[in-house]
Amino acid sequence: MRFAIKTRPEHTTWQQLRDVWIAADDFEIFESAWHWDHFYPLSGDMAGPNLEAWTTLAALAQATRRIRVGCQVTGMVYRHPAVLANMAATTDIISNGRLELGVGAGWNEMETAAYGIELYPLKERFDRFDEGVQAMIALLTEKVANFDGTYVKLTDAYCEPKAVQTPHPPITIGGKGPKRTLRAVARWAQHWNVIVPGPEEWKPLKDILVQHCADVGRDVGEITCSVNVRIEPDQPLAAAVAAAAAYGEAGVDLVVMNLPLDAPPSVVEPLAKALAPLA
């Protein structure tokens, strides 16, 4: 089994978030570290602090040396895909090739309404997402990119300098929609992340992904499948470790351990030791 950590950039400070990632960087059992792409906290006081995802991610890439870095996941509605492609290329350069490019269609009505960002009807949102992923791949892989979509258009477009990783940073698509999300994973992603209650809910989704991969002629083994396990502050660490083990037995490749809110760096070492027998 493989492991990662995820921090919540809400109700915390930059210094504490940075120190947790630096601590995780010292333990090879954690292959990657993630945070989220929101502008408001998702718990507690909605008017409280929440660090912006990509500026923070670039700084965390500079602060660390080994661990892979990613956003789980970037809402496509928040940034034009051409802008996001350029951000990804630069962040990959800053990290010396450690970026995981996490993307999703977006969902947060509160944030989009507050900021005047249009949250399109569901079908259009996924149509835009599909076009956005293709446009980003074109910009990250082609010297001069052209794309003629319904919603996204590129005309002799450049994204220079290119990312360190080739052909592009691995794309993580997050979500569990059986028709659109999992089909997009099969077509373009190197990593699929989903949040589900347990292995029983994960297995049918994996079966759907296998079928989508067969439909497009792709080996599902090329795609890392990950889930999230939350570490509850009022429960023994052993409970989260047991949940991770159950996912491993079900066939999950990577378990992302969600650290408690405002967790100090000292939580990382006990977690690494508790997970070591599963690695």
C-alpha positions in Angstrom: 0.0 0.0 0.0 1.0 3.6 -0.6 0.2 6.6 1.6 -0.2 10.3 1.4 -1.3 13.1 3.8 -3.9 15.8 3.3 -4.1 19.0 5.2 -7.0 21.5 5.5 -5.9 25.1 4.7 -8.9 26.4 6.7 -8.6 28.0 10.2 -4.9 27.7 10.3 -1.8 29.7 9.5 0.7 29.5 6.6 3.5 28.7 9.1 1.7 25.8 10.7 0.6 24.3 7.3 4.1 24.6 6.0 5.7 23.0 9.0 3.3 20.0 8.7 4.3 19.4 5.1 8.0 19.8 5.9 7.6 17.2 8.6 5.9 14.8 6.2 8.7 15.3 3.7 11.0 13.5 6.1 9.0 10.3 6.1 9.3 8.3 2.8 6.1 6.4 3.6 4.2 9.5 2.5 4.6 9.8 -1.2 2.5 12.9 -1.6 0.8 15.7 0.3 -2.4 17.4 -0.7 -4.7 20.2 0.3 -8.0 21.6 -1.2 -9.1 24.4 -3.6 -11.6 26.5 -1.8 -11.9 30.2 -0.8 -14.1 29.7 2.2 -13.6 27.2 5.1 -15.8 24.1 4.8 -16.3 23.8 8.6 -16.8 26.1 11.5 -16.9 29.9 10.8 -17.4 30.4 7.1 -15.9 33.8 7.5 -12.8 32.4 9.0 -9.4 32.1 7.3 -8.7 29.8 4.4 -5.5 29.9 2.4 -5.7 30.0 -1.4 -4.7 26.7 -3.0 -2.3 27.4 -5.8 -0.2 30.2 -4.3 0.1 28.0 -1.2 1.0 25.0 -3.3 3.8 26.7 -5.1 5.2 27.9 -1.8 4.9 24.4 -0.3 6.7 23.0 -3.3 9.6 25.3 -2.6 9.6 24.4 1.1 9.8 20.7 0.5 12.4 18.5 -1.3 11.0 15.0 -1.9 7.3 14.7 -1.4 4.9 15.1 -4.3 2.5 18.0 -4.1 -1.1 18.4 -5.2 -4.5 20.0 -4.9 -7.4 17.7 -4.3 -8.9 18.9 -6.4 -8.8 22.2 -8.4 -12.3 23.4 -9.3 -12.2 24.0 -13.1 -14.8 26.7 -12.8 -12.5 28.9 -10.8 -9.7 29.4 -13.4 -9.6 29.3 -17.1 -7.9 26.1 -18.1 -5.2 27.9 -20.1 -4.4 29.9 -17.0 -4.4 26.7 -14.9 -2.1 25.0 -17.4 0.5 27.8 -17.0 0.1 27.7 -13.2 0.7 23.9 -13.3 3.8 24.2 -15.5 5.4 26.8 -13.3 4.6 24.9 -10.1 6.1 21.7 -11.6 9.2 23.7 -12.3 9.3 25.1 -8.8 8.9 21.6 -7.3 11.5 20.1 -9.8 8.9 17.7 -11.2 6.8 16.8 -8.1 3.4 18.2 -9.1 0.2 16.2 -9.2 -2.3 18.1 -11.2 -5.6 17.6 -9.5 -8.8 18.8 -11.2 -12.6 18.4 -10.8 -15.6 20.0 -12.3 -16.4 22.2 -9.3 -19.5 22.2 -7.0 -19.4 24.9 -4.3 -22.5 27.0 -4.8 -21.7 29.3 -1.8 -18.3 30.3 -3.1 -19.4 30.8 -6.7 -22.4 32.8 -5.7 -20.4 35.0 -3.3 -17.7 35.7 -5.9 -19.9 36.1 -9.0 -18.4 33.0 -10.6 -20.9 31.1 -12.7 -21.6 27.6 -11.6 -23.0 26.2 -14.8 -25.8 23.6 -15.0 -24.4 20.1 -14.4 -24.2 18.9 -18.0 -22.6 22.1 -19.2 -20.2 22.1 -16.2 -18.9 18.6 -17.2 -18.8 19.5 -20.9 -16.6 22.5 -19.9 -14.5 20.2 -17.7 -13.9 17.7 -20.5 -12.8 20.5 -22.8 -10.7 22.1 -20.1 -8.7 18.9 -19.5 -8.1 18.5 -23.2 -7.0 22.1 -23.6 -4.6 21.8 -20.6 -3.0 18.7 -22.0 -2.6 20.4 -25.4 -0.9 23.4 -23.7 1.4 21.2 -21.6 2.5 18.9 -24.4 2.5 20.9 -27.6 4.8 23.7 -28.7 1.8 25.6 -30.2 -1.6 24.5 -29.0 -4.9 24.8 -30.9 -8.2 23.6 -29.6 -11.6 24.4 -31.0 -14.2 23.4 -28.3 -17.7 24.7 -27.7 -16.5 26.5 -24.6 -12.7 26.5 -24.7 -10.8 27.7 -27.7 -7.0 28.0 -28.1 -5.5 29.7 -31.2 -1.7 29.3 -31.6 -1.4 29.3 -27.8 1.8 28.9 -25.9 2.6 27.6 -22.4 6.3 28.1 -21.9 8.4 27.0 -20.2 7.0 23.5 -20.1 6.7 21.4 -17.0 9.6 19.3 -15.9 7.5 16.1 -16.1 6.8 14.6 -19.5 4.5 14.4 -21.3 2.8 16.5 -18.5 2.4 16.3 -14.7 0.1 13.4 -13.8 -3.5 14.4 -13.9 -5.7 13.5 -10.9 -9.4 13.6 -11.4 -11.6 13.6 -8.3 -15.1 12.4 -8.0 -17.5 9.5 -8.2 -20.0 10.3 -11.0 -20.4 7.0 -12.8 -21.1 8.5 -16.3 -19.1 11.7 -16.7 -16.4 11.7 -14.0 -15.3 8.1 -14.3 -15.4 8.3 -18.1 -13.1 11.3 -17.9 -10.8 9.4 -15.6 -10.6 6.6 -18.1 -9.8 9.0 -21.0 -7.3 11.4 -19.5 -6.3 10.7 -15.9 -3.3 9.0 -14.4 -4.9 9.1 -10.9 -8.5 8.8 -9.7 -9.4 10.0 -6.2 -12.7 9.5 -4.5 -14.2 10.0 -1.1 -16.6 7.2 0.0 -17.8 5.8 3.3 -15.9 2.5 2.9 -14.6 -0.3 0.6 -18.2 -1.5 -0.1 -19.0 1.7 -1.8 -15.6 1.9 -3.5 -15.7 -1.5 -5.3 -18.7 -0.8 -7.5 -17.2 2.5 -8.6 -13.9 0.7 -9.5 -15.9 -1.8 -11.6 -17.4 1.1 -13.5 -14.0 2.6 -14.1 -12.7 -0.8 -15.4 -15.6 -0.8 -17.9 -14.9 2.7 -19.0 -11.3 1.9 -19.5 -12.2 -1.2 -21.6 -14.5 1.0 -23.7 -11.7 3.4 -24.6 -9.0 0.7 -24.9 -7.0 1.6 -21.8 -5.5 -0.6 -19.1 -7.0 0.4 -15.8 -3.7 -0.6 -14.2 -2.3 2.6 -15.6 -4.5 4.6 -13.2 -3.6 5.0 -9.5 -6.8 4.6 -7.5 -6.9 6.5 -4.2 -9.3 7.2 -1.4 -9.3 9.5 1.7 -9.4 8.4 5.3 -10.1 11.1 7.9 -8.2 10.9 11.2 -10.7 12.0 13.8 -9.1 13.9 16.7 -11.4 12.3 19.3 -10.7 8.7 18.1 -7.6 6.5 18.5 -5.2 6.6 15.6 -5.6 2.8 15.2 -9.2 3.4 13.9 -7.9 5.4 10.9 -5.1 2.8 10.3 -7.7 0.0 10.3 -9.8 1.9 7.8 -6.7 2.3 5.6 -6.0 -1.4 5.8 -9.5 -2.3 4.8 -9.2 -0.2 1.7 -5.9 -1.8 0.9 -7.5 -5.2 1.1 -10.2 -4.0 -1.3 -7.5 -3.1 -3.9 -7.1 0.6 -3.4 -3.6 1.7 -4.4 -3.1 4.9 -2.4 -4.7 6.0 0.9 -4.7 9.7 1.6 -4.7 10.3 5.4 -6.7 13.5 6.1 -5.0 15.1 9.1 -7.2 16.7 11.8 -7.9 20.4 11.5 -5.0 22.6 12.6 -2.8 19.5 13.3 0.7 20.3 14.5 3.8 18.8 12.8 4.1 16.4 15.7 1.2 14.3 14.4 3.2 13.1 11.4 5.8 10.8 13.0 3.2 8.7 15.0 1.1 8.3 11.9 4.1 7.2 9.8 5.0 4.6 12.4 1.4 3.3 12.7 1.2 2.9 8.9 4.6 1.3 8.4 3.3 -2.3 8.8 0.9 -1.8 6.0 3.4 -0.3 3.5 
